[in-house]
Amino acid sequence: MNSTKCRKCGLTNFATDLECARCGTSFVQITVKSGPRPKFSIAALIIFLSVAAVFYYIFIGVQGSVDKVNSTEANRVGAQPLPPDAGRSRAEYDRYRSQTVANAVGAAPGLAEHTNRTQQTDKAIDQMTNSQPQ
């Protein structure tokens, strides 16, 4: 069994005791190293500055890329024309859309041929109904 003997009074105490049971002398020894202080290292400074420079370079590169993307996006948005429905009421927008669709349908070549045939048929029917006695 381990024990600690007090240097002051000589009492044998348990090894787990932090102070003497008789006189109260502390068994905990505070040791202060009085060795040389760590010296300044030029190599550590150079490594630290190198790492800081790399992070700074990466940060500036990312910031430049973000600025370039933002300016390109602003130019792209600025160059786009306003949509046809900008500033219009719902009724005006509906009229605009219906006119656009009507123009597209009217410009379709197959529809123009069909319209011509329909008009010719209507004329023929009119001529037949006008020439018949009533």
Order of alpha helices (4+ residues) and beta strands (2+ residues): beta-beta-alpha-alpha-alpha
